[in-house]
Amino acid sequence: MSLPPPLPPPAATRDPVTPEGRLGLVTPELWASGAPLQAQPPLRREAQEEEEEEEGEETGVQGAWGTGTAEQRRRGWGETAEAAAAEKGQVEAVGTAAAAAAAGSVSPARGAGDGRGGWWWLLAWLRRRQPQCCPCVAPLPRSAAHCCHGGTKMAALAYNLGKREINHYFSVRSAKVLALVAVLLLAVCHLASRRYRGNDSCEYLLSSGRFLGEKVWQPHSCMMHKYKISEAKNCLVDKHIAFIGDSRIRQLFYSFVKIINPQFKEEGNKHENIPFEDKIASVKVDFLWHPEVNGSMKQCIKVWTEDSVAKPHVIVAGAATWSIKIHNGSNEALSQYKMNITSIAPLLEKLAKTSDVYWVLQDPVYEDLLSENRKMITNEKIDAYNEAAVSILNSSTRNSKSNVKMFSVSKLIAQETITESLDGLHLPESSRETSAMILMNVYCNKILKPVDGSCCQPQPPLTLIQKLAACFFTLSIIGYLIFYIIHRNTHRKNKSCTDLESGEEKKNIINPPVSPLEILLQSFCKLGLIMAYFYMCDRANLFMKENKFYTHSTFFIPIIYILVLGVFYNENTKETKVLNREQTDEWKGWMQLVILIYHISGASTFLPVYMHIRVLVAAYLFQTGYGHFSYFWIKGDFGIHRVCQVLFRLNFLVVVLCIVMDRPYQFYYFVPLVTVWFMVIYVTLALWPQIIQKKANGNCFWHFGLLLKLAFLLLCICFLAYSQGAFEKIFSLWPFSKCFELKGNVYEWWFRWRLDRYTYSIWASSCKNKAECNELHPSVSVVQILAFILIRNIPGYARSVYSSFFAWFGRISLELFICQYHIWLAADTRGILVLIPGNPMLNIIVSTFIFVCVAHEISQITNDLAQIIIPKDNSSLLKRLACIAAFFCGLLILSSIQDKSRH
């Protein structure tokens, strides 16, 4: 015997918490179905109310799984952005119920009493529905909105049902689960690969790689730094480098020396020793002419093995073509070569214990260009000599790996460029420069540790702050797991009993609200896992990294693609005012996507693209200033809660990354920019007299007062912009210096701040270089930004629609901008993260998918933590601020201790 359904509420009642309530009216039929109610956490209700107020926020407050509550998202009830915009009215409620019934997901409680499923009441409702002329159904297409034909209405309804069916199976939540699975699989694959192939990136640098374009060499799995003169001298100070061999080794010697001194000329007798010395830097580089592997070369090497003789720090040796030429490529010459290199191998191995020893394998030749006296030098002979050298040198030690490193990468370089040789034997200058730069990377990367030189660099040791952060996140994960287990066991005990005879439930359960402690632990648990992924991508040597290489197609084709997607996905705006919320989200979204493509394609080397991207950065700052100014001007809310909320949401992720990734605050330069300008706007408007719109409308005199405030602010900006000394004195004071210093000074902060002082823009077709452009853009930026605003808003139709595709990315634009530094790009934006080697297109697709999912999740974590850490109650807020201040004081003290230990 079944229990009677509960008494229905009034016919026109809405339940704002349950999924049915969010979809439309709770009809008597729906109420009779017995769907359980779910309590809504007060914390999330406050967040939803506050979202409507905060027009000046950098990120949207949309949930991680949609716009539902925190508990609903945890249980998978959150709706997507598209569904939230479409699900209005009774038609949408019926449509959703139909989709649920089609999927077989109708709640058992709905048909427990009478056996009637969801399709029964759907058809009954349609029979009772009177035909009408398509009034105000928001999701219907415009063509259907003016048509009374029932078939059109049903087609539009079917379209909406199809969209919800797709959203039911593939939501943001399922995308994040898929991204997590992908990360775990990729990590396991890379760990297995490292274990099987070895973890020494120096071997990859010396033996493998490919050309990006015509002249850019890309080693396998790591990045190669291009050393400047000052860097090379700093690395090689008090060092002695020796090159021993034939004319090919002499070419490599010249290219290596030109990295230190570009004015060094190739002159003098080529068949003799050539010395080079930079007395200021105490660098000595010698070339020793020994074109054959014979007794002469052996005696030279033997002298260095004696204890009383100073040994070179780096020895680069190699020879074979002269032996082939002199002996006309005979087999006897090859046998003698094997004997001679066998006698030299123990000496090289002994030297390799204290010095870096490299044996250069012979490059292929272009036989068609060889002169008659060199025709006997064939690639077949060269391969035979190389095989002999490799087998003998690698077997010189019986029980361990040889310390003599094979420099075989020059063979790969020559295979691509030997056709450009002038004589068929010697490589073109660009190829020699690449080989010399590889040598510089092999030796200097482990000394100078450049960010974009990941080859031959060991994994950096964990700092004290990083260790403490790892402990904190580990404890958070353990705490959440314990809390989850206890909560689950409690839920099982309180679960409704089942009547074994009838198989029906005896009582309905109201799920308890999610506590702030659970949200806090869950947020830090997820954040800890995300930060572990950040560290694996950009600090550990687990995943691969590659250099950027710009081509026009890698930048403009993705731009066209996202433009088509943005135009295709569009919806009606809630309001048609200029720069409404949907429009600014759309603006931030497409700008952020263009900036991301600009960064990953390396388009900064192309000046016109660089100039246009600076306009987008300026426009982003304009939106920030406009949003915050509008909020203060219209609402007059100058309370500390508002300030703390904005500062927390802007800086939370950056502070965590500074701790986990061991990077200064100024490294993420855009966040300091928007933070400082927010505080400038806040202080300007909050200082006496506080002039807001309501007050100014009552007396025009207040408008004049506001103009005076803004004029004084402009005067201060101009003074600091053109007085670098005063600016640096202010921001060099402790503790400002800890926030705004980069590489020991605040020049970079002054440059960035000055660049964007009026909001920043750049479009000057007459400028020839970046320095000239950077002087022009602050004065002309406002013209371009205002022009875009007018073009976007003058047509009435343009204000009534927006791109939901761009707006979705706009709501997480700040997280996208920051996260790209470490989990999409690599080496602090100087390279590209490689999750899937050998397939650049698939790698970009997979890494982008994971990157966007992570950014979206971090956006939700930040908003959830903001509601807990920054409460509205002033007394509680002041206590939290005191704790935050103590945390930062401790962080500054630990940072100072770390800096002293490093020096």
Solvent accessible surface area in square Angstrom, and as a share of the most:
residue,aa,sasa,rsa
1,M,219,0.98
2,S,44,0.28
3,L,111,0.55
4,P,112,0.70
5,P,82,0.52
6,P,66,0.42
7,L,162,0.81
8,P,74,0.47
9,P,33,0.21
10,P,101,0.63
11,A,69,0.54
12,A,82,0.63
13,T,38,0.22
14,R,139,0.51
15,D,23,0.12
16,P,101,0.63
17,V,18,0.10
18,T,6,0.03
19,P,36,0.23
20,E,35,0.16
21,G,6,0.05
22,R,57,0.21
23,L,18,0.09
24,G,1,0.01
25,L,40,0.20
26,V,10,0.06
27,T,28,0.16
28,P,59,0.37
29,E,66,0.29
30,L,16,0.08
31,W,64,0.23
32,A,48,0.37
33,S,9,0.06
34,G,12,0.12
35,A,32,0.24
36,P,60,0.38
37,L,80,0.40
38,Q,7,0.03
39,A,34,0.27
40,Q,20,0.09
41,P,1,0.00
42,P,77,0.48
43,L,29,0.15
44,R,12,0.04
45,R,100,0.37
46,E,72,0.32
47,A,0,0.00
48,Q,61,0.27
49,E,108,0.48
50,E,8,0.04
51,E,50,0.22
52,E,128,0.58
53,E,81,0.36
54,E,6,0.03
55,E,72,0.32
56,G,4,0.04
57,E,9,0.04
58,E,7,0.03
59,T,6,0.03
60,G,4,0.04
61,V,9,0.05
62,Q,23,0.10
63,G,2,0.02
64,A,1,0.00
65,W,37,0.13
66,G,2,0.02
67,T,52,0.30
68,G,3,0.03
69,T,5,0.03
70,A,13,0.10
71,E,0,0.00
72,Q,2,0.01
73,R,7,0.03
74,R,51,0.19
75,R,69,0.25
76,G,38,0.37
77,W,84,0.29
78,G,18,0.17
79,E,27,0.12
80,T,19,0.11
81,A,31,0.24
82,E,52,0.23
83,A,9,0.07
84,A,33,0.25
85,A,40,0.31
86,A,10,0.08
87,E,15,0.07
88,K,115,0.49
89,G,33,0.32
90,Q,60,0.27
91,V,36,0.21
92,E,1,0.00
93,A,13,0.10
94,V,10,0.06
95,G,1,0.01
96,T,31,0.18
97,A,11,0.09
98,A,5,0.04
99,A,13,0.10
100,A,28,0.21
101,A,12,0.10
102,A,68,0.53
103,A,31,0.24
104,G,67,0.64
105,S,56,0.36
106,V,40,0.23
107,S,35,0.23
108,P,122,0.77
109,A,37,0.29
110,R,37,0.13
111,G,20,0.19
112,A,57,0.44
113,G,53,0.51
114,D,74,0.38
115,G,67,0.64
116,R,109,0.40
117,G,39,0.38
118,G,4,0.04
119,W,123,0.43
120,W,115,0.40
121,W,34,0.12
122,L,13,0.06
123,L,93,0.46
124,A,9,0.07
125,W,37,0.13
126,L,66,0.33
127,R,175,0.64
128,R,133,0.48
129,R,95,0.35
130,Q,135,0.60
131,P,122,0.77
132,Q,77,0.34
133,C,69,0.41
134,C,5,0.03
135,P,60,0.38
136,C,133,0.80
137,V,33,0.19
138,A,55,0.43
139,P,31,0.19
140,L,22,0.11
141,P,64,0.40
142,R,129,0.47
143,S,93,0.60
144,A,2,0.02
145,A,42,0.33
146,H,162,0.72
147,C,42,0.25
148,C,82,0.49
149,H,120,0.53
150,G,42,0.41
151,G,39,0.38
152,T,46,0.27
153,K,56,0.24
154,M,102,0.46
155,A,64,0.49
156,A,6,0.05
157,L,25,0.13
158,A,59,0.46
159,Y,128,0.49
160,N,3,0.02
161,L,42,0.21
162,G,32,0.31
163,K,52,0.22
164,R,17,0.06
165,E,50,0.22
166,I,115,0.58
167,N,29,0.15
168,H,108,0.48
169,Y,136,0.52
170,F,112,0.47
171,S,27,0.17
172,V,30,0.17
173,R,83,0.30
174,S,38,0.24
175,A,10,0.08
176,K,21,0.09
177,V,82,0.47
178,L,96,0.48
179,A,5,0.04
180,L,96,0.48
181,V,66,0.38
182,A,23,0.18
183,V,17,0.10
184,L,103,0.51
185,L,112,0.55
186,L,25,0.13
187,A,12,0.10
188,V,97,0.56
189,C,81,0.48
190,H,10,0.04
191,L,107,0.53
192,A,59,0.46
193,S,39,0.25
194,R,33,0.12
195,R,219,0.80
196,Y,194,0.74
197,R,123,0.45
198,G,31,0.30
199,N,92,0.47
200,D,69,0.36
201,S,18,0.12
202,C,20,0.12
203,E,69,0.31
204,Y,24,0.09
205,L,0,0.00
206,L,7,0.03
207,S,53,0.34
208,S,31,0.20
209,G,24,0.23
210,R,102,0.37
211,F,38,0.16
212,L,27,0.14
213,G,47,0.45
214,E,148,0.66
215,K,144,0.61
216,V,57,0.33
217,W,9,0.03
218,Q,0,0.00
219,P,0,0.00
220,H,44,0.20
221,S,8,0.05
222,C,3,0.02
223,M,0,0.00
224,M,28,0.12
225,H,21,0.09
226,K,161,0.68
227,Y,11,0.04
228,K,141,0.60
229,I,75,0.38
230,S,79,0.51
231,E,49,0.22
232,A,0,0.00
233,K,63,0.27
234,N,95,0.48
235,C,2,0.01
236,L,1,0.01
237,V,63,0.36
238,D,100,0.52
239,K,43,0.18
240,H,41,0.18
241,I,1,0.00
242,A,0,0.00
243,F,0,0.00
244,I,0,0.00
245,G,0,0.00
246,D,0,0.00
247,S,12,0.08
248,R,22,0.08
249,I,4,0.02
250,R,19,0.07
251,Q,28,0.12
252,L,11,0.05
253,F,0,0.00
254,Y,6,0.02
255,S,6,0.04
256,F,9,0.04
257,V,0,0.00
258,K,57,0.24
259,I,20,0.10
260,I,1,0.00
261,N,48,0.25
262,P,64,0.40
263,Q,138,0.61
264,F,41,0.17
265,K,144,0.61
266,E,77,0.34
267,E,123,0.55
268,G,63,0.61
269,N,88,0.45
270,K,106,0.45
271,H,99,0.44
272,E,81,0.37
273,N,86,0.44
274,I,18,0.09
275,P,99,0.62
276,F,17,0.07
277,E,100,0.45
278,D,21,0.11
279,K,168,0.71
280,I,173,0.88
281,A,13,0.10
282,S,49,0.32
283,V,0,0.00
284,K,87,0.37
285,V,0,0.00
286,D,20,0.10
287,F,0,0.00
288,L,30,0.15
289,W,40,0.14
290,H,31,0.14
291,P,23,0.14
292,E,35,0.16
293,V,4,0.02
294,N,54,0.28
295,G,51,0.49
296,S,61,0.39
297,M,0,0.00
298,K,71,0.30
299,Q,106,0.47
300,C,27,0.16
301,I,0,0.00
302,K,99,0.42
303,V,57,0.33
304,W,25,0.09
305,T,11,0.07
306,E,88,0.40
307,D,134,0.69
308,S,106,0.69
309,V,49,0.28
310,A,92,0.71
311,K,60,0.25
312,P,0,0.00
313,H,74,0.33
314,V,9,0.05
315,I,0,0.00
316,V,1,0.00
317,A,0,0.00
318,G,0,0.00
319,A,1,0.01
320,A,0,0.00
321,T,4,0.02
322,W,68,0.24
323,S,8,0.05
324,I,0,0.00
325,K,62,0.26
326,I,92,0.47
327,H,89,0.40
328,N,108,0.56
329,G,9,0.09
330,S,40,0.26
331,N,108,0.55
332,E,129,0.58
333,A,7,0.06
334,L,34,0.17
335,S,61,0.39
336,Q,91,0.40
337,Y,9,0.03
338,K,86,0.36
339,M,128,0.57
340,N,30,0.15
341,I,0,0.00
342,T,73,0.42
343,S,44,0.28
344,I,0,0.00
345,A,4,0.03
346,P,81,0.51
347,L,29,0.15
348,L,0,0.00
349,E,11,0.05
350,K,108,0.46
351,L,1,0.01
352,A,14,0.11
353,K,150,0.64
354,T,103,0.60
355,S,9,0.06
356,D,29,0.15
357,V,1,0.01
358,Y,3,0.01
359,W,3,0.01
360,V,12,0.07
361,L,8,0.04
362,Q,9,0.04
363,D,11,0.06
364,P,23,0.14
365,V,5,0.03
366,Y,70,0.27
367,E,72,0.32
368,D,113,0.59
369,L,80,0.40
370,L,9,0.04
371,S,55,0.36
372,E,140,0.63
373,N,87,0.45
374,R,54,0.20
375,K,87,0.37
376,M,47,0.21
377,I,2,0.01
378,T,41,0.24
379,N,49,0.25
380,E,141,0.63
381,K,54,0.23
382,I,1,0.01
383,D,71,0.37
384,A,31,0.24
385,Y,3,0.01
386,N,8,0.04
387,E,122,0.55
388,A,5,0.04
389,A,1,0.01
390,V,46,0.26
391,S,65,0.42
392,I,31,0.16
393,L,1,0.00
394,N,75,0.38
395,S,75,0.49
396,S,40,0.26
397,T,33,0.19
398,R,234,0.85
399,N,154,0.79
400,S,77,0.50
401,K,148,0.63
402,S,15,0.10
403,N,67,0.34
404,V,6,0.03
405,K,73,0.31
406,M,32,0.14
407,F,0,0.00
408,S,22,0.14
409,V,0,0.00
410,S,5,0.03
411,K,50,0.21
412,L,58,0.29
413,I,0,0.00
414,A,0,0.00
415,Q,104,0.46
416,E,114,0.51
417,T,10,0.06
418,I,12,0.06
419,T,82,0.47
420,E,109,0.49
421,S,6,0.04
422,L,178,0.88
423,D,42,0.22
424,G,0,0.00
425,L,9,0.05
426,H,31,0.14
427,L,15,0.08
428,P,23,0.14
429,E,86,0.38
430,S,38,0.24
431,S,1,0.01
432,R,31,0.11
433,E,85,0.38
434,T,16,0.09
435,S,4,0.03
436,A,0,0.00
437,M,26,0.12
438,I,0,0.00
439,L,7,0.03
440,M,1,0.00
441,N,0,0.00
442,V,2,0.01
443,Y,23,0.09
444,C,0,0.00
445,N,0,0.00
446,K,88,0.37
447,I,81,0.41
448,L,54,0.27
449,K,113,0.48
450,P,19,0.12
451,V,59,0.34
452,D,29,0.15
453,G,0,0.00
454,S,24,0.16
455,C,0,0.00
456,C,12,0.07
457,Q,35,0.16
458,P,81,0.51
459,Q,87,0.39
460,P,64,0.40
461,P,112,0.70
462,L,82,0.41
463,T,21,0.12
464,L,81,0.40
465,I,18,0.09
466,Q,15,0.07
467,K,104,0.44
468,L,90,0.45
469,A,13,0.10
470,A,53,0.41
471,C,75,0.45
472,F,97,0.41
473,F,22,0.09
474,T,71,0.41
475,L,122,0.61
476,S,10,0.06
477,I,42,0.21
478,I,84,0.43
479,G,22,0.21
480,Y,28,0.11
481,L,92,0.46
482,I,94,0.48
483,F,52,0.22
484,Y,84,0.32
485,I,100,0.51
486,I,105,0.53
487,H,48,0.21
488,R,117,0.43
489,N,68,0.35
490,T,67,0.39
491,H,73,0.32
492,R,142,0.52
493,K,170,0.72
494,N,94,0.48
495,K,133,0.56
496,S,21,0.14
497,C,91,0.55
498,T,77,0.45
499,D,46,0.24
500,L,173,0.86
501,E,170,0.76
502,S,47,0.30
503,G,54,0.52
504,E,44,0.20
505,E,105,0.47
506,K,122,0.52
507,K,111,0.47
508,N,94,0.48
509,I,53,0.27
510,I,119,0.61
511,N,27,0.14
512,P,64,0.40
513,P,71,0.45
514,V,11,0.06
515,S,42,0.27
516,P,73,0.46
517,L,96,0.48
518,E,7,0.03
519,I,6,0.03
520,L,48,0.24
521,L,36,0.18
522,Q,40,0.18
523,S,3,0.02
524,F,32,0.13
525,C,12,0.07
526,K,50,0.21
527,L,1,0.00
528,G,6,0.06
529,L,98,0.49
530,I,20,0.10
531,M,4,0.02
532,A,51,0.40
533,Y,12,0.05
534,F,0,0.00
535,Y,36,0.14
536,M,53,0.24
537,C,0,0.00
538,D,6,0.03
539,R,25,0.09
540,A,13,0.10
541,N,49,0.25
542,L,18,0.09
543,F,3,0.01
544,M,14,0.06
545,K,16,0.07
546,E,29,0.13
547,N,28,0.14
548,K,49,0.21
549,F,69,0.29
550,Y,37,0.14
551,T,48,0.28
552,H,101,0.45
553,S,61,0.39
554,T,63,0.37
555,F,13,0.05
556,F,88,0.36
557,I,111,0.57
558,P,46,0.29
559,I,37,0.19
560,I,105,0.53
561,Y,139,0.53
562,I,22,0.11
563,L,101,0.50
564,V,91,0.52
565,L,47,0.24
566,G,1,0.01
567,V,101,0.58
568,F,146,0.61
569,Y,90,0.34
570,N,81,0.42
571,E,40,0.18
572,N,85,0.44
573,T,19,0.11
574,K,172,0.73
575,E,71,0.32
576,T,74,0.43
577,K,106,0.45
578,V,74,0.42
579,L,16,0.08
580,N,1,0.01
581,R,43,0.16
582,E,16,0.07
583,Q,5,0.02
584,T,22,0.13
585,D,5,0.03
586,E,15,0.07
587,W,6,0.02
588,K,15,0.06
589,G,0,0.00
590,W,59,0.21
591,M,0,0.00
592,Q,0,0.00
593,L,17,0.08
594,V,20,0.12
595,I,4,0.02
596,L,9,0.04
597,I,17,0.09
598,Y,15,0.06
599,H,43,0.19
600,I,21,0.11
601,S,6,0.04
602,G,10,0.10
603,A,0,0.00
604,S,43,0.28
605,T,112,0.65
606,F,65,0.27
607,L,38,0.19
608,P,57,0.36
609,V,8,0.05
610,Y,23,0.09
611,M,8,0.04
612,H,90,0.40
613,I,5,0.02
614,R,15,0.05
615,V,22,0.13
616,L,20,0.10
617,V,5,0.03
618,A,0,0.00
619,A,4,0.03
620,Y,6,0.02
621,L,11,0.06
622,F,44,0.18
623,Q,15,0.07
624,T,5,0.03
625,G,18,0.17
626,Y,85,0.32
627,G,10,0.10
628,H,0,0.00
629,F,57,0.24
630,S,23,0.15
631,Y,11,0.04
632,F,0,0.00
633,W,36,0.13
634,I,97,0.49
635,K,97,0.41
636,G,22,0.21
637,D,55,0.29
638,F,27,0.11
639,G,34,0.33
640,I,72,0.37
641,H,32,0.14
642,R,5,0.02
643,V,13,0.07
644,C,15,0.09
645,Q,0,0.00
646,V,1,0.00
647,L,49,0.24
648,F,28,0.12
649,R,10,0.04
650,L,3,0.01
651,N,21,0.11
652,F,24,0.10
653,L,7,0.04
654,V,0,0.00
655,V,29,0.17
656,V,16,0.09
657,L,0,0.00
658,C,27,0.16
659,I,25,0.13
660,V,15,0.09
661,M,0,0.00
662,D,42,0.22
663,R,59,0.21
664,P,52,0.33
665,Y,34,0.13
666,Q,1,0.00
667,F,33,0.14
668,Y,2,0.01
669,Y,28,0.11
670,F,7,0.03
671,V,1,0.01
672,P,0,0.00
673,L,0,0.00
674,V,0,0.00
675,T,19,0.11
676,V,26,0.15
677,W,32,0.11
678,F,0,0.00
679,M,64,0.29
680,V,36,0.21
681,I,26,0.13
682,Y,38,0.14
683,V,67,0.38
684,T,18,0.11
685,L,3,0.01
686,A,20,0.16
687,L,108,0.54
688,W,227,0.80
689,P,31,0.19
690,Q,77,0.34
691,I,2,0.01
692,I,36,0.18
693,Q,67,0.30
694,K,166,0.71
695,K,80,0.34
696,A,1,0.01
697,N,106,0.55
698,G,70,0.67
699,N,76,0.39
700,C,109,0.65
701,F,125,0.52
702,W,66,0.23
703,H,75,0.33
704,F,114,0.47
705,G,14,0.14
706,L,15,0.08
707,L,113,0.56
708,L,99,0.49
709,K,29,0.12
710,L,66,0.33
711,A,57,0.44
712,F,136,0.57
713,L,39,0.19
714,L,90,0.45
715,L,119,0.59
716,C,51,0.31
717,I,17,0.08
718,C,41,0.25
719,F,123,0.51
720,L,36,0.18
721,A,0,0.00
722,Y,146,0.56
723,S,31,0.20
724,Q,64,0.29
725,G,42,0.41
726,A,28,0.22
727,F,1,0.00
728,E,50,0.22
729,K,150,0.64
730,I,80,0.41
731,F,27,0.11
732,S,55,0.36
733,L,110,0.55
734,W,159,0.56
735,P,53,0.34
736,F,98,0.41
737,S,12,0.08
738,K,57,0.24
739,C,49,0.29
740,F,16,0.07
741,E,58,0.26
742,L,36,0.18
743,K,177,0.75
744,G,64,0.62
745,N,77,0.39
746,V,5,0.03
747,Y,108,0.41
748,E,50,0.23
749,W,0,0.00
750,W,26,0.09
751,F,53,0.22
752,R,48,0.18
753,W,11,0.04
754,R,43,0.16
755,L,7,0.03
756,D,2,0.01
757,R,18,0.07
758,Y,71,0.27
759,T,29,0.17
760,Y,0,0.00
761,S,0,0.00
762,I,0,0.00
763,W,121,0.42
764,A,17,0.13
765,S,97,0.63
766,S,74,0.48
767,C,9,0.05
768,K,157,0.67
769,N,76,0.39
770,K,81,0.34
771,A,72,0.56
772,E,70,0.31
773,C,0,0.00
774,N,22,0.11
775,E,107,0.48
776,L,74,0.37
777,H,1,0.00
778,P,7,0.04
779,S,87,0.56
780,V,57,0.33
781,S,1,0.00
782,V,76,0.43
783,V,98,0.56
784,Q,42,0.19
785,I,4,0.02
786,L,88,0.44
787,A,42,0.33
788,F,61,0.25
789,I,18,0.09
790,L,104,0.52
791,I,129,0.66
792,R,37,0.13
793,N,7,0.04
794,I,121,0.61
795,P,67,0.42
796,G,45,0.43
797,Y,137,0.52
798,A,21,0.16
799,R,65,0.24
800,S,26,0.16
801,V,22,0.13
802,Y,18,0.07
803,S,9,0.06
804,S,19,0.13
805,F,41,0.17
806,F,14,0.06
807,A,0,0.00
808,W,54,0.19
809,F,27,0.11
810,G,0,0.00
811,R,45,0.16
812,I,6,0.03
813,S,0,0.00
814,L,4,0.02
815,E,6,0.03
816,L,1,0.00
817,F,11,0.04
818,I,2,0.01
819,C,0,0.00
820,Q,0,0.00
821,Y,14,0.05
822,H,0,0.00
823,I,1,0.00
824,W,13,0.05
825,L,0,0.00
826,A,0,0.00
827,A,4,0.03
828,D,2,0.01
829,T,33,0.19
830,R,103,0.37
831,G,0,0.00
832,I,31,0.15
833,L,0,0.00
834,V,8,0.05
835,L,1,0.01
836,I,39,0.20
837,P,58,0.36
838,G,84,0.81
839,N,66,0.34
840,P,92,0.58
841,M,138,0.62
842,L,76,0.38
843,N,6,0.03
844,I,56,0.29
845,I,101,0.51
846,V,31,0.18
847,S,2,0.01
848,T,43,0.25
849,F,61,0.25
850,I,1,0.01
851,F,1,0.00
852,V,24,0.14
853,C,13,0.08
854,V,18,0.10
855,A,0,0.00
856,H,9,0.04
857,E,13,0.06
858,I,0,0.00
859,S,4,0.03
860,Q,2,0.01
861,I,1,0.01
862,T,5,0.03
863,N,1,0.01
864,D,11,0.06
865,L,0,0.00
866,A,0,0.00
867,Q,16,0.07
868,I,22,0.11
869,I,34,0.17
870,I,5,0.02
871,P,24,0.15
872,K,104,0.44
873,D,79,0.41
874,N,92,0.47
875,S,66,0.42
876,S,37,0.24
877,L,0,0.00
878,L,105,0.52
879,K,142,0.60
880,R,90,0.33
881,L,47,0.24
882,A,64,0.50
883,C,88,0.53
884,I,51,0.26
885,A,55,0.43
886,A,66,0.51
887,F,105,0.44
888,F,80,0.33
889,C,75,0.45
890,G,32,0.31
891,L,32,0.16
892,L,34,0.17
893,I,105,0.53
894,L,45,0.22
895,S,26,0.17
896,S,38,0.25
897,I,92,0.46
898,Q,17,0.08
899,D,46,0.24
900,K,159,0.67
901,S,90,0.58
902,R,134,0.49
903,H,193,0.86
